[in-house]
Amino acid sequence: MPPDLRGGERRARPSRKGGRAGRIGELRPNDFDFLIEKGAPAYTLAPTPDRVCVIACGALAREILDILAINRLEHVALTCLPAKLHNTPQKIVPEMARAIAEARAAGFTSVFCGYADCGTGGLLDALLEKEGVARLPGAHCYAFFSGAEAFTARGDLDMRSFFLTDFLARHFDALTFRPLGLDRHPELRDAYFGAYEKVVFLSQAEDPDLLDRARAIAAKLGLEFEHRPTGYGDLSAAIADLRP
């Protein structure tokens, strides 16, 4: 069953005839595996013309929910596409097109894309321009978590860095290690990671367990390790500034 982003009782996904009422809640730990595979197709708040629907990557669910709660943004609803699309960016555009159509049919008149370009090579921007939908800034989540200016300023210094966020550190095996077949064929390590010098962990929260996991990932890959606490970076303003 899909994760209930509001907390409390789970209810059915909204149909085209009506919405799903609720309040902003918290994800439970076992919801994260579902966010990888299925996303969270239900809306955190009922669809209405005076609310903004954010259609985000499942990897950003925790951070966006936190921003909504901190800023008391009762006019912003969230729904998430599967985080595993991170591995098949060619599928992001058709999935986003479908989600935009569903959100509008459900009753939202204002929609926001909770993705950066994310490897779509400009195709996501082409869709969003056609639909009149804005998106998160930058090329990828590493840029907006770091802050666009700070990330750009580092330029070539990070050319050989493999980045982790909180979500990617938590789910490295499910999203990266096993899909690449490294659990079965460790000899492929150099083919995939031979060009990298270090793992850079861009942490959104202070979590000693995640920091240990990130260090362990670097050791598993035979790479140096660097920790850069970023918080939510440019994501905070992008979400907090949303208006219908």
N, C-alpha and C positions, 0 to 999 in steps of 0.2 A: 504494500500500500504506500502511496506517495507520502513524503514527509509533510506534516502539518507545520507550515512556517509560523503559524500564529501561536502554537502551543494549545493545549486543551484538546477537545474532541476533534477527530478527523471528520471531514465532510466531503461530499462528492465534488468533483470538478465542476465549475459553472458551465451550464449549457448556453446556447446562443440566446435563450429566452430570459436568462436571469443570472444574477451573480451569487457570490458566496460571501456572506457577511463575516466579519471577524475582526480581531485586533492583531497588532504586531506582536509576535511571540518570539520564542527562542528555539533553535534547532537542538534536538537531542543528539547525542554522539552517534547513535546507529543510523541517523538520517543521512550522514555524509556519504556512505557507500551508495545510497539511492541517488543522491545528487550527481554522482559520477555517471551512472547508467541511464537514469530516467529524468533527471532534473526535478523540478517541483512545479507541475503544470497548473495547480490551482493558484488563485490570487490571494494575497494576504488580506485584502480588503475588497468589499463588493464593488463591481464595476459601476461607475457613475460618470457622467460628463464632467464633473468638477474634480475628478481625481486623475493623477498621472499614473500610467502603468509602466513600470520599469521591467523590461524583458532582459534578464541578465544571464551571464554564464553561471552555472551552478557553483563554480569555484569561488564566486564572489558573494554567495548567499549570506554567510555569517557576517561579513564586513558591512554589507548594505543594510542588513537587519539592524546591526548595531548603530549605524549612522541614522537610520530612521527613528530608532528608539531614543537616542541621545537628543536629537533635534525635535522630537515629538511631531514627526511629519505624518499626520493622520490623513493627508491628502495624497499620499504616494503609496501605491500598491506594488507588490513585487511578485513576479513569476520567474522561474528559472529554466533554462534549457540545460540539457545534460553536460556536465563538465568534460565528459570524454570527447566532445567535439573539438577540444583542444588538440587532439591527435589527428583529426580529419577536418582541417579548416575548410575544405571544399564543401562540407555539409552545413556550415554555419549559415550561409546566405539563404538556402531554401528553408531551413528551419526557422530563421528569423522572419522570413516572408510569411510563413504559415502562422507564426505566433502573433505577428502584427495584425494579420487579418482576423484571427480569433479574438484578440483583445478588442478590436473595434466592433466586431460583431457582438461581443459580450456587453458593450456599452461604454467603453472608454473612448473619448475623443482625442485625448493627449497620450502619446506613447513615447517612451525614451528607451534607447538601446544601451543596455549595460554591457557593452563590449567595446574594446578598441578595435583597430583593424584586425588584429589577431590572425595574421597570416593569410587573409583573404585576398591580398594583392589589389586592394581598391574595389573589389566587387561588392563588399558590404557597403561601402560608401555610395556606390552607384544605386544600390537598392534603397538605401535610406534617403538619398536625394529624391528619388522617384516617389517615395512614400511620405516625404516631408517630416522625417524623424531624425532627431539629433542623437549623437552617441557620446561615449566617454572619450576623452582626449588621448592622443598618442597612438603609437603603433601596437602596443601590447600592455598587459597589466604591470609588467616590470617598470615601464616608463611612468605610468600614472601613480603607482605606489611610491616610486622614488622621487616623483616630482619631475615634470617634463624638463625643466631647465637644468636640474641637477643631473638627470640621466643623460641629456644631450651633451652637457659639459664634459662628462667623462669620456665620451666618444670612443676612441681607439683603445683606451685603457681597459675597457670591458669587452673587447672583441673576442677574447678567448675565455670568457666567463660563462658558466652554466648557472642560470638563476633558479632559485626556489622561492616561493611565497609560503605563507603558513599552510595553505591548502595543499600545495604541491609537496611540501615536506611531509605532511601528514599522510598523503596518498601516493608517495613516490613509487612504491612497488606496483600499485594498481594502475596508475596512469602512465608510468614510464618503463620501469624495470621489466615487468612481465610482458607488456605489449611489444617491447623490442626483442623479446625472447632471451634476455640476458640470464634469466633464471635457468634456462635449459642449455644455453650456449654462451657461457662466460667468455669464450674466446672472441666474441663479437664486441667486447668492450672497446677495443682500440678503434674499430670501425665507426662506432657511434660517438665515442668520447675522447678519442686520441688527439683531437685538435684543441681540446679545452685544457686550461691550466689550473682553474680553481672553480669551486662551487661558491657562489655568492648567495647567502640567505638573506632575503629582504623580509624581515619579520614585521607583521602587523600588530602582534600582541606580545606582551612579556610572558613567555611560556617556556620554562626551563626544559620541559619534556620535548617540545618541538625543537629547541636549540640542540638538544642532544641528538635528536633524530637527524637533523640537518648535518651535524658533524659526522654522524655515522654514514650518511649517504656519501659525503665527500670521501671518507675512508674507503667505502665500498668501491667507489669509482677510481680510487688512487689519485685523487686531486687535492690540491690545497683548499683551505677553507677560510672564508671571510664572512663575518656577520655584520649586516647593516640594518639596524632598526629603522624602519621607515614610518611606522604607523600606517594611516590610511592614505597619506599623500594627497594627490589631487582628486582622489575619489570622493573625499569628504565634501568638498565644495561642489563638485559636479552633481552629487545627489541632494545635498542640502539646499541648493539653489533652484531645484525643480519647482515649476509652477504650472498649473493647468493651462 
